[in-house]
Amino acid sequence: MQHLLAIIGILTRASETKEKTQIASEDELRRLTILEAASNLENQTYTDKNGDNATIPAGFAVSQVKGENTVDDGLVIIDSYGNEYVWIEVPKTTEVYQTTGLDIIDFTESDYEKIETDLHSYTSIYRNNTNRTDTYNTVETTGLTEDEYNLLKQKMLKSIYQNCGFWIGRYETGISKPRKDNAEVITDKIMSQKNLYPLTWITCSEAQKLASNVKYGNYTSSLMFGIQWDLTLKYLEIKCSNQEELVEDSSSWGNYINSEFKLNRGKYTRRLQSIDALWYDYTESFEHYVLETIKQSNSLDDGYAIKLTTGAADVNCKNNIYDLAGNVRELTLENSTSTYNVSRGGSYELLGSQFTARNRNNDLSGAAVGMRISLF
């Protein structure tokens, strides 16, 4: 028996050593990618090993980490500061653009309407017969004038049509220290990196202002429009998912109250704590919330809910995109026909079967409401 236990111990230590070596190797490859990004001064066309193309913005380089350099697996780019984005492919085919066609040149108002209509048809299951659309709300809600909103939307649609996709943050937008309420001024730079505190307690207008200040050459940075969220889900459906886990129950790949999974890094905080919530290392067990790095599940007791730092659990990643389902709901520029704009997905305090990745919410601000940046 003692001999068997000794063997088990040796195998466990060997496995842990292998994992640490792999992490160290990946970190070195990311550092090399960051150095390469600093020298890339122009947009570049990238072709992966499968022949799929994407335009890489100036100031970025394609990740050198295995499994992060193809469109099928989730093409990851990294900038010179370590921010990471993933390519969302939207094929330019007659299947997608059934009424628009494939040869628009002038981009008239009618053309933009056709593009949007076709993209709605292409992603209809993720719209789920909603009456919410990417139409202007108010300057108070969006932080944009009506002309600014409409021009931004047209630029987004044109870019998707011409470039066959767009980029989104690999992670929920994060900051280096947790925000305690919506009155606290944000002084930290917002980032798309792992192991950060999700930027919450944020309104749509504030989020859009922060997103638009993320500058990458001639690329526009913005909150995602509703159609971009739907296209992201369609991309995941085609590349790696079944519709059921996107539209019926996202518990298996999101941080929900009823999810159970292994934490791989980062920190967590309990939902029921005060506004000065304590954050615990992922290895630190605390009552029934986390035991030996396993997030516990209970669909009835909301005391089991925990919020995670960005990218804390590998199981909550699809095609290299982290936390699109669960953890925090994400604001968009889609109009809810009220004083709110639409947020998407669910959060750590909700059920994954009721608040799936497809879900639309009316949100103003809160501890469970965050954002994600898109580039086009």
Number of C-alpha atoms within 10 A of each C-alpha: 6 7 8 9 10 11 12 12 12 12 12 12 12 12 12 12 12 12 12 12 12 12 12 12 13 16 13 14 16 20 18 16 22 24 18 18 23 16 13 17 12 13 16 14 10 16 14 14 10 9 9 12 16 21 16 20 23 19 21 30 27 24 26 19 16 10 15 18 20 23 23 20 17 24 24 28 28 28 23 19 16 19 19 25 28 26 29 27 25 20 15 16 12 12 11 19 20 16 13 20 16 14 8 14 8 7 13 11 9 9 19 19 15 17 24 19 15 20 22 19 15 19 20 15 16 25 20 12 8 10 9 15 17 19 17 22 22 18 13 14 20 26 18 18 14 15 10 13 20 15 12 17 20 20 15 23 24 19 17 21 23 13 17 18 24 24 27 26 24 31 29 30 25 25 23 15 13 19 20 17 15 14 9 10 9 15 9 10 10 20 25 25 22 22 18 24 24 32 28 25 21 25 23 27 21 14 25 25 16 17 23 15 12 18 12 15 12 11 15 18 23 25 26 27 21 25 22 26 26 23 22 24 23 22 22 22 15 12 16 12 15 11 17 11 19 25 21 16 20 28 27 17 25 32 34 31 29 24 23 19 20 18 23 15 19 20 22 26 18 22 19 13 10 9 11 10 14 12 17 16 14 25 17 12 15 14 8 14 19 25 15 12 19 18 25 19 20 17 16 10 10 17 16 24 30 24 24 28 26 27 27 23 24 17 18 24 18 19 23 21 25 24 29 30 33 32 31 31 31 30 33 29 29 26 24 22 15 11 14 23 27 26 28 29 27 33 30 26 24 23 23 31 18 15 24 27 30 24 21 26 17 16 23 18 17 16 20 23 24 28 27 26 28 26 25 20
